[in-house]
């Protein structure tokens, strides 16, 4: 029963009861009245009166009972109507309270993260049960929605954190590791990864795959670039060797010769571009020299590779040499610096190159009188030197300093920039002492007769070495001990005593990796060029030539000893004899003079 | 084409040795031919290019241009250019072969020379 009955004082009588009561009361009055009338009436009409009176009495009683019943029913209906209107008002009020106060408070609490039940407890419980149920249901719904929303918020925050972490620390780590060891990076990184939610993990996997693929592509591109560059270098080296042959052949024809020199210069410039390309592609340097290269040759080798080499002025007295394996790199780096200096200064001005020997090595300063560098340019330049780049990570289109940076990193050169006293930039390259050595005496061999000019064959151009007999008159009967060098006229000729190096005698030598008692001592190494001490049977080829060509030109180098036994009078002996003939005619001091000259190199 | 090219090979190209000149030309001595003898007049200085110093050491005795060329392993044109430099600074002097002028007539009688040649061939 939905009707609220608490205010009822007394139960209203039922209409049936009322009607019965009224009927009894009416009957109680009517019956005696009828009896009295019947008794008092004359006998003849007594029956009629009794009958009419009875009917009237019964009708009266029925009317009274009906009226009583109706009155009771009307009372009940009135009371019921009152109750219903009161209930409706209460319902309206409580519904209004729930809608206007409780629901906003619950949603507010949900927004603020408080429990909806606590809010419900604070408010008076609604009197109407339906409203009460409604309030409970709404609160429960809001609370569960609130719980779900809190969970979702938490999940979202976690994903945000993971994505942020991925972007800020994991991706840089991935990139770094992939660059460092690209093949095993995927497996090791997969083990190191923290557990993250599935979408983030998928994102991470995809990014890692892409980075690995990109790195593979970039590595492949670098390797193929380095290979093509190396091929270009090989061709250019061949071309330079052929040009040198042509220059020797046409050395006495000034017109052809100067043209050849121009072509030579252009090929050398192209060579520098190919070298730079290969260095940036992380390939190997184009040439390797088998012996130390003296500073003069280093400087001229560098200078010859740039366009404006005529503007370069060299200032050096240093006679030290750069070890063979690093010589090419040092030359390349210097060539790039000289090219920069020449390009960033006015055409009429000179680029000055100074060499100084220090305790910490040899410094080479390249100075121009150009515009100089602004702070930002200088920072970029220093950054290029500090962080070696490759073709894949080149920050701009300029390659010169990037090449210098790669080479400096490879050989441990120190490159610094400073303002030049001439107004431009001075770049100081420090070659560390472990790359500096004493020059080996240079082998001056007479040119081959292909030049078509008279050739005077001079002995004594061999290098000093232990085990060679002291100065004297060498003859054809005193070939070098051990296996003769392959087919060289001067190689088998013993040299005079090793002369003290002129410059080394003038000043104390630098501390060097291969520090020797520089002045006056014979070189302890017996591995001077052209005079192998051990059984060096490997065929040797000239630069720019294939081994097959070298063997074709000089087959005996494969079997040097056999050939010598078979043909003692081979043409190899003849120049030696001429040399002996000439030396025999010369005064004794000439030997000393010749060798001094050699030692001076 | 010998294998010790490998060891005698140097990284500096010839045009850097001559400073970019391929032709002596210029104000140098135009009569500097292959057999001109040269004599050093001064000692090599430390600031000199090494080829100049080598030439000066070589020319303490009169030496021909071709001989210098052979000694240094450099083409004759290059040596000429280097020598012109040295001649300009007076570090060397050139002794030209005495020309046989038509006025004086040939210094050596061709018949005599021919006889000498024949005699040599008969040896």
Interface residues (C-beta under 8 A of the other chain):
Chain A: X240 X244 X245 X247 X248 X250 X251 X252 X253 X254 X255 X257 X258 X259 X260 X261 X262 X264 X265 X268 X287 X289 X290 X291 X293 X294 X296 X297 X298 X300 X301 X303 X304 X309 X310 X315 X317 X327 X328 X331 X442 X443 X444 X445 X446 X447 X448 X450 X451 X453 X454 X455 X456 X457 X458 X485 X486 X487 X488 X489 X490 X491 X503 X529 X530 X540 X541 X542 X543 X550 X553 X554 X557 X590 X593 X596 X597 X600 X601
Chain B: X1 X2 X3 X4 X5 X6 X7 X8 X9 X10 X11 X12 X13 X14 X15 X16 X17 X18 X19 X20 X21 X22 X23 X24 X25 X34 X44 X46 X47 X49 X50 X53 X54 X57 X58 X60 X61 X66 X67 X69 X70 X71 X72 X73 X74 X75 X76 X77 X78 X80
